[in-house]
Amino acid sequence: MKNNSSTKKLNLALAGLVSVSCFAQNEKKAPEKPNILFIAVDDLKPILGCYGDKLVKTPNIDRLAKNGTVFLQNYVQQAVSGPTRASIMTGMRPDYTGVWDLKTKMRDVNPDILSLPQYLITQGYSTQGIGKIYDQRCVDKKMDVPSWSVPYYNYFKTQEKYYSAQTGMPALGAYQLPETKALAEKYRKEAISKGIAEDEIEAYISKFVKPSVECADVPDNAYNDGANVIRAKEILLKLKSENKPFFFAVGFSKPHLPFVSPKKYWDMYQRDQMPVAEFQEKSKNSPAIAYHNAGELRQYSDIPALTEFTDQKDYGLTLPLNKQKELIHGYYAAVSYTDAQVGKLLNAMDSLGLLKNTIVILWGDHGWHLGDHNLWCKHTNFEQATYAPLIISAPWIKPSISKSMTEFVDIFPTLCDLASVPIPSHLDGKSLVSVMRKPESRVKEFSVSQYPRNGSDAETGRLGFAEGKCMGYSIRTSQYRFTIWMRDNFRTKRAFDKNLIVAMELYDYQKDPNETINVVDEKNYTDVKQDLYSKMLSFFESQRLKLAKK
């Protein structure tokens, strides 16, 4: 699959958008205490029309982009939900939050950490949320009590009345095909007969019934996101009547696996036109520690049988072409399904007259490998896992496109700046308002991502390598990615020791957008390597000093 960060592709696709929309709005005075609509999309990579993709159909997200700033070079702190969302919500990097996996609860290791909505409560805001904002495994059962002035509405599933009467609620929170629901019920009864504990029954069923895709001819609210958006519209109506500035967070779960969505979204695409990844090999000279075995996808019940007759490489997950195309088709369909839900949310805001006084931000929590490097899912420091969409619309700022390097820790200070509330001084990120006003400006030279590994060639599970002994830190500039893998449980709270380096990587996206060659030891890149190595060490030291004050 072609690299979505190609600036040539983006420039051509978006030039018209800017030339039209920049004249559509004039700079206006910012309102006092604007509302904030905070839209999160799980596993959404920049496969969007506003990011230059010509195949995908995302008219609603593109509509938001035409009225806001599209950040073309935005990167995550860690390419897995729990850590990246903890960083987004607190404006702090993973080595500060202490969340590097999908089982550590943020406030267990950081009881006094300050979240964005928690801070906004002190500034006079009502803060409310529905759907996936935090990862539920990394916060308390009420989705981080300090963050919400009104108790959190729900995580994935909502009340039954919001689902289609035609279908009822989905089986295992995901499936609507009658045959799948029947099988799920069969294994539920079997689990009960075996005396399996209630909280373990779903895991038991999933051993037998957990397809990676589903195409069902059902309404949008047959699935969780469609039901959630109906309830979200009711909440917006209530917020409108309260006459108080609000921060309303709405999280969508698709296109996260399984790739399920109503048939009409599958019908938007032709299976034979699905763009299979161009490069499905390990990068030349790259270290094994940079890869995983797609453990998340392997947990789906239709995958193991495919590996039995497909020759497997010693990394990643090798799938037959027809399955690759089915998964990619499912991903695109799920993106369009989520886009439709975003449209319903924006339409509700518009009909209530709220858009003129509301900051709207949309982000995908990380990217997703769709077969490149023989990888699926996220869990790496490569481009397709760390590159993620970020769109911010403030009605009083002209629409624009920014090529500044940005990262998710910048969201907290940016929203404070836009809302004209003081920016807490301890945050790791920087406000992006200056580049929203002057798109040609830059706020930073590089972004930093990281990912832990256990040091073996294969992934041991999908828990973010919680027991891992290695950490890979990756600097992304406009042209290069430089990654250092450190052993012995190294984190930036410790002084750097070059003897702990396990491996290094360097990729030149101008010459090699698909990361086919690690050029870290090539003579032509000696100066680049040294420059980025120095930048990495400076970053390590700055973080060590900050963490020492914690």
Stockholm file with secondary structure:
# STOCKHOLM 1.0

chainA/1-550         MKNNSSTKKLNLALAGLVSVSCFAQNEKKAPEKPNILFIAVDDLKPILGCYGDKLVKTPNIDRLAKNGTVFLQNYVQQAVSGPTRASIMTGMRPDYTGVWDLKTKMRDVNPDILSLPQYLITQGYSTQGIGKIYDQRCVDKKMDVPSWSVPYYNYFKTQEKYYSAQTGMPALGAYQLPETKALAEKYRKEAISKGIAEDEIEAYISKFVKPSVECADVPDNAYNDGANVIRAKEILLKLKSENKPFFFAVGFSKPHLPFVSPKKYWDMYQRDQMPVAEFQEKSKNSPAIAYHNAGELRQYSDIPALTEFTDQKDYGLTLPLNKQKELIHGYYAAVSYTDAQVGKLLNAMDSLGLLKNTIVILWGDHGWHLGDHNLWCKHTNFEQATYAPLIISAPWIKPSISKSMTEFVDIFPTLCDLASVPIPSHLDGKSLVSVMRKPESRVKEFSVSQYPRNGSDAETGRLGFAEGKCMGYSIRTSQYRFTIWMRDNFRTKRAFDKNLIVAMELYDYQKDPNETINVVDEKNYTDVKQDLYSKMLSFFESQRLKLAKK
#=GR chainA/1-550 SS CCCTTCHHHHHHHHHHHHHHHTTTCCCCCCCSSCEEEEEEETTCCSCSGGGTCSSCCCHHHHHHHHTSEEEEEEECSSSSHHHHHHHHHHTCCHHHHCCCSSSCCHHHHCTTCCCHHHHHHHTTCEEEEEESSSCGGGSCTTSCGGGCSSCCCCSSCCCGGGSCTTTCSCBTTTBCCHHHHHHHHHHHHHHHHTTCCGGGHHHHHHTTCCCSEEEECCCGGGSHHHHHHHHHHHHHHHHHHHTSCEEEEEEECTTSSSEEEEHHHHTTSCGGGCCCCSCCSCCBTCCGGGCCCCHHHHTSTTSHHHHHSSCCCSSSCCCCHHHHHHHHHHHHHHHHHHHHHHHHHHHHHHHTTCGGGEEEEEEESSCCEESGGGCEESCSSSHHHHBCCEEEECTTSCCEEEEEEEEGGGHHHHHHHHTTCCCCTTCSSCCCHHHHHSTTCCSCSCEEEEEEECSSSSCCCSSTTTTCSEEEEEEECSSEEEEEEECTTCCTTSCCCGGGEEEEEEEETTTCTTCCBCCTTCGGGHHHHHHHHHHHHHHHHHHHHHHHTC
#=GC SS_cons         CCCTTCHHHHHHHHHHHHHHHTTTCCCCCCCSSCEEEEEEETTCCSCSGGGTCSSCCCHHHHHHHHTSEEEEEEECSSSSHHHHHHHHHHTCCHHHHCCCSSSCCHHHHCTTCCCHHHHHHHTTCEEEEEESSSCGGGSCTTSCGGGCSSCCCCSSCCCGGGSCTTTCSCBTTTBCCHHHHHHHHHHHHHHHHTTCCGGGHHHHHHTTCCCSEEEECCCGGGSHHHHHHHHHHHHHHHHHHHTSCEEEEEEECTTSSSEEEEHHHHTTSCGGGCCCCSCCSCCBTCCGGGCCCCHHHHTSTTSHHHHHSSCCCSSSCCCCHHHHHHHHHHHHHHHHHHHHHHHHHHHHHHHTTCGGGEEEEEEESSCCEESGGGCEESCSSSHHHHBCCEEEECTTSCCEEEEEEEEGGGHHHHHHHHTTCCCCTTCSSCCCHHHHHSTTCCSCSCEEEEEEECSSSSCCCSSTTTTCSEEEEEEECSSEEEEEEECTTCCTTSCCCGGGEEEEEEEETTTCTTCCBCCTTCGGGHHHHHHHHHHHHHHHHHHHHHHHTC
//
